[in-house]
Amino acid sequence: MLSHILEVNTKSRTALVEPNVPMDRLVATTMKYGLVPPVVMEFPGITVGGGYAGTSAESSSFKHGFFNCTINYVEMILANGDIVTASDSVRPDLFHGAAGAVGSLGVTALVEIRLIEAKPYVEMSYFPIKSIAEGVEKIEKLTAENAIDYVDGILFSKEEGAIIAGHLVNDVPKDLPIRRFTRARDPWFYRHVHKIIRRSRSPSVEYIPLGEYLFRYDRGGFWVGASAFKYFMMPFNRFTRWFLDDFLHTRMLYRALHASGYSRQFVIQDLALPYPSAERFVEYVQSASGIYPLWLCPLRQSPQPTFHPHLSGEDVSEKAQKPMLNIGVWGPGPAQRNAFIALNRQLESKLRDLGGTKWLYAHTYYTEEEFWSIYDRNWYDRLRAKYGATSLPSVFDKVHIDVEAQRKAPKPSWGSWFLTVWPFTGLWGIWKAIESGDYMLARNSSWTPLHDKYREKVD
């Protein structure tokens, strides 16, 4: 299954891992040695191989870049069966080209990841903002501070949001409690942030165990989980969130979302833009979709050419590259299929107009001509030819939503049609999630430290 952690080397501060190792198990293992990956994807089930072959960047990426920027080397299986090593010094074109190429150049078999010192806690500072412009200004200031390790933000509406900064620390002041987010009785992180900024318009400080910070968005899947309550017309309150907690971690949520087919009506887009364009884009998202909250995450660009998000028309040299702001747009879209497709197409078009690019894990509706006007096809085709990958599906083949093929698909059978009817669609998704057994992974998380001896704040 290629899911083993083969070594954690404390001298070189590296971990040698197979591609199917998920983030929660990687963090649980490295923290035993006082180390942690510089970039940890905030969903525990995302794997090391997925982080490399896809695009993965989180609240530390303004400092460390995308996840692949924290990797020393990979071993890959090419289409002809050859096993090769790729790094900055050995096959650097393959090493950088395969990052974000969704497995279209070969299959990742082994990864060596750099690690940094792990400290027990993250000192969290919450800064209320009244506009996206204020948020961008605050992000620019915070990311310029060497002491800051993590920065992200949540925009709850056009006039209300928070920028959140984290700093790794060894100790917690005696008069302050430890805040947790992983137990069924704990608040969902985004709701907790909203409560804090409504309680006080001044910056607030809290302390969170490192593991709990890294996976703070797991319960509720940021805020996507709230849509399940709306779908089933259930009360959304503290008791129901506690009672249904097993179903509300990201592994279970996304199994249910995709098994049910509800993802076909759910906008899932991560879109990276120049800082100056962020305000215009948020205004457009508000008018086109009304989706809130929005996630804000500053990013460091990767050298081009790349399939990672980048700013179009920018100087491709690494020193000249400007930071980007990722805006996560996740929420229910139009129920009517044509309207849903049109909304996603409009978001893609507006993003291009404002000089940004999207993450390719998301629904991608570009035509082939549009796609290759964004990414360097000549560079990519040369790589595919050089490493014998022309028999594999291309990046476009893998990420493109073929709307015409969906429209021409034969009508579903009676049984398949039945599973498109409310509430059977959702119930089927829940059943498939239960069948997976993934709820046991959250229950048995070994990365969650025990801090019950400390004073904890309870909402």
Rosetta blueprint (number, residue, H / E / L):
1 M L
2 L L
3 S L
4 H L
5 I E
6 L E
7 E E
8 V E
9 N E
10 T L
11 K L
12 S L
13 R L
14 T E
15 A E
16 L E
17 V E
18 E L
19 P L
20 N L
21 V L
22 P E
23 M H
24 D H
25 R H
26 L H
27 V H
28 A H
29 T H
30 T H
31 M H
32 K L
33 Y L
34 G L
35 L E
36 V E
37 P L
38 P L
39 V L
40 V L
41 M L
42 E L
43 F L
44 P L
45 G L
46 I L
47 T E
48 V H
49 G H
50 G H
51 G H
52 Y H
53 A H
54 G L
55 T L
56 S L
57 A L
58 E L
59 S L
60 S L
61 S H
62 F H
63 K H
64 H H
65 G L
66 F L
67 F H
68 N H
69 C H
70 T H
71 I E
72 N E
73 Y E
74 V E
75 E E
76 M E
77 I E
78 L L
79 A L
80 N L
81 G L
82 D L
83 I E
84 V E
85 T E
86 A E
87 S E
88 D L
89 S L
90 V L
91 R L
92 P H
93 D H
94 L H
95 F H
96 H H
97 G H
98 A L
99 A L
100 G L
101 A L
102 V L
103 G L
104 S L
105 L L
106 G L
107 V E
108 T E
109 A E
110 L E
111 V E
112 E E
113 I E
114 R E
115 L L
116 I E
117 E E
118 A L
119 K L
120 P L
121 Y E
122 V E
123 E E
124 M E
125 S E
126 Y E
127 F E
128 P E
129 I E
130 K L
131 S L
132 I H
133 A H
134 E H
135 G H
136 V H
137 E H
138 K H
139 I H
140 E H
141 K H
142 L H
143 T H
144 A L
145 E L
146 N L
147 A L
148 I L
149 D L
150 Y E
151 V E
152 D E
153 G E
154 I E
155 L E
156 F E
157 S E
158 K L
159 E L
160 E E
161 G E
162 A E
163 I E
164 I E
165 A E
166 G E
167 H E
168 L E
169 V E
170 N L
171 D L
172 V L
173 P L
174 K L
175 D L
176 L L
177 P L
178 I E
179 R L
180 R L
181 F L
182 T L
183 R L
184 A L
185 R L
186 D L
187 P L
188 W L
189 F H
190 Y H
191 R H
192 H H
193 V H
194 H H
195 K H
196 I H
197 I H
198 R H
199 R H
200 S L
201 R L
202 S L
203 P L
204 S E
205 V E
206 E E
207 Y E
208 I E
209 P E
210 L H
211 G H
212 E H
213 Y H
214 L H
215 F L
216 R L
217 Y L
218 D L
219 R E
220 G L
221 G L
222 F L
223 W L
224 V L
225 G L
226 A H
227 S H
228 A H
229 F H
230 K H
231 Y H
232 F L
233 M L
234 M L
235 P L
236 F L
237 N L
238 R H
239 F H
240 T H
241 R H
242 W H
243 F H
244 L L
245 D H
246 D H
247 F H
248 L L
249 H E
250 T H
251 R H
252 M H
253 L H
254 Y H
255 R H
256 A H
257 L H
258 H H
259 A H
260 S H
261 G L
262 Y H
263 S H
264 R H
265 Q H
266 F E
267 V E
268 I E
269 Q E
270 D E
271 L E
272 A E
273 L E
274 P E
275 Y H
276 P H
277 S H
278 A H
279 E H
280 R H
281 F H
282 V H
283 E H
284 Y H
285 V H
286 Q H
287 S H
288 A H
289 S L
290 G L
291 I L
292 Y L
293 P L
294 L E
295 W E
296 L E
297 C E
298 P E
299 L E
300 R L
301 Q L
302 S L
303 P L
304 Q L
305 P L
306 T L
307 F L
308 H L
309 P L
310 H L
311 L L
312 S L
313 G L
314 E L
315 D L
316 V L
317 S L
318 E H
319 K H
320 A H
321 Q L
322 K L
323 P L
324 M E
325 L E
326 N E
327 I E
328 G E
329 V E
330 W E
331 G E
332 P E
333 G L
334 P L
335 A L
336 Q L
337 R H
338 N H
339 A H
340 F H
341 I H
342 A H
343 L H
344 N H
345 R H
346 Q H
347 L H
348 E H
349 S H
350 K H
351 L H
352 R H
353 D H
354 L L
355 G L
356 G L
357 T E
358 K E
359 W L
360 L L
361 Y L
362 A L
363 H L
364 T E
365 Y L
366 Y L
367 T L
368 E H
369 E H
370 E H
371 F H
372 W H
373 S H
374 I H
375 Y L
376 D L
377 R H
378 N H
379 W H
380 Y H
381 D H
382 R H
383 L H
384 R H
385 A H
386 K H
387 Y L
388 G L
389 A L
390 T L
391 S L
392 L L
393 P L
394 S L
395 V H
396 F H
397 D H
398 K H
399 V H
400 H E
401 I L
402 D L
403 V H
404 E H
405 A H
406 Q H
407 R H
408 K H
409 A L
410 P L
411 K L
412 P L
413 S L
414 W H
415 G H
416 S H
417 W H
418 F H
419 L L
420 T L
421 V L
422 W L
423 P L
424 F H
425 T H
426 G H
427 L H
428 W H
429 G H
430 I H
431 W H
432 K H
433 A H
434 I H
435 E H
436 S H
437 G L
438 D L
439 Y H
440 M H
441 L H
442 A H
443 R H
444 N L
445 S L
446 S L
447 W L
448 T L
449 P L
450 L L
451 H L
452 D L
453 K L
454 Y L
455 R L
456 E E
457 K L
458 V L
459 D L
